[in-house]
């Protein structure tokens, strides 16, 4: 399994970015896919996820209503649309997957096996 995250950059407060996670070696339509982020000096935290083949998406409270996770099975790519960005969203963003993860572990970064390399998002005030 290989994941490659890209699409980060510098954006002003209130702006938008779309992150992409290109995947290979897995069946995206049935995979649990998640986005995490890590700000300087802080622990890696859950942002959003799609659990297995379900249509429901799950979000951290801090991004709910502003971020949206989605996947394009034909392109083997997962997206994170980020709107109304705030300086507190500044972090390195990672995509991750684990084919055997259970729902109760969805938000736990330690339960994920495969990670992308991360892409930096900087939101200026």
C-alpha positions in Angstrom: 0.0 0.0 0.0 1.3 3.4 -0.9 -0.2 6.8 -0.1 0.9 10.2 -1.4 -0.6 13.4 -0.1 -0.3 16.7 -1.9 -2.1 20.0 -2.3 -1.0 21.9 0.7 0.2 25.5 0.6 -0.1 28.9 2.0 -3.6 30.5 2.2 -5.1 33.4 4.0 -7.7 33.1 6.7 -11.1 32.3 5.3 -9.6 30.7 2.2 -9.9 27.2 0.8 -7.6 24.3 -0.2 -8.2 20.8 -1.5 -5.8 18.1 -0.4 -5.5 14.9 -2.4 -4.2 11.5 -1.4 -3.3 9.3 -4.3 -3.5 5.6 -3.3 -2.2 2.4 -4.7 -2.2 -1.2 -3.6 -5.6 -1.2 -2.0 -9.3 -1.3 -3.0 -10.2 2.3 -2.3 -14.0 1.7 -2.5 -13.9 -0.5 0.6 -10.9 1.0 2.4 -11.1 3.0 5.6 -9.4 6.3 4.8 -8.6 9.1 7.2 -6.9 12.5 7.4 -4.9 13.5 10.4 -2.8 16.6 11.0 0.0 17.6 13.3 0.9 21.1 14.2 4.3 22.1 15.5 4.8 20.9 19.1 1.5 19.1 19.2 0.4 15.5 18.8 -1.1 14.1 15.6 -4.9 14.6 15.7 -7.8 13.1 13.8 -9.4 15.3 11.1 -11.8 13.3 9.0 -12.5 9.7 7.9 -14.5 7.4 5.6 -15.1 4.1 7.2 -14.8 1.1 4.9 -17.3 1.2 2.1 -19.9 3.3 3.9 -21.1 6.7 2.7 -20.9 8.4 6.1 -18.1 10.7 6.9 -16.7 11.5 10.3 -15.1 14.7 11.5 -13.3 16.3 14.4 -15.5 18.9 16.1 -13.0 21.6 15.2 -13.5 21.1 11.4 -17.1 20.0 11.2 -19.0 22.1 8.8 -15.8 23.4 7.2 -14.0 20.3 5.9 -15.3 17.5 3.7 -13.7 14.2 2.9 -14.5 12.3 -0.2 -13.1 9.7 -2.5 -13.0 9.1 -6.3 -12.7 5.3 -6.7 -11.9 5.6 -10.4 -9.0 7.9 -9.7 -7.9 6.0 -6.6 -7.8 9.3 -4.8 -9.2 10.6 -1.5 -9.8 14.3 -1.0 -10.1 16.7 1.8 -11.9 19.9 0.9 -11.0 22.6 3.4 -13.1 25.8 3.6 -13.1 28.8 5.9 -9.6 28.0 6.9 -8.3 29.5 10.2 -4.7 29.9 11.5 -5.4 27.1 13.9 -5.7 24.8 10.9 -2.0 25.3 10.2 -0.3 21.8 10.3 1.1 19.0 8.3 -1.7 16.9 7.0 -1.4 13.2 6.5 -3.7 10.6 4.9 -3.7 7.1 6.4 -5.4 3.8 6.0 -5.8 0.4 7.8 -7.9 -2.3 6.2 -8.5 -4.0 9.6 -9.4 -1.0 11.7 -12.5 -1.2 13.8 -15.0 1.7 14.1 -14.1 2.5 17.7 -10.5 3.1 16.7 -11.3 5.4 13.8 -9.9 8.5 15.4 -6.8 6.9 16.9 -3.7 7.5 14.8 -1.9 4.7 16.5 -4.3 2.2 14.8 -3.4 3.2 11.3 -0.7 1.2 9.4 -0.1 3.0 6.2 0.7 6.8 6.0 1.3 9.3 3.3 4.3 11.6 3.6 2.3 14.6 4.7 1.6 18.0 3.1 2.0 21.3 4.8 -0.9 23.7 5.1 -0.2 27.2 6.4 -3.0 29.6 7.1 -2.0 33.2 7.6 -3.9 35.7 9.7 
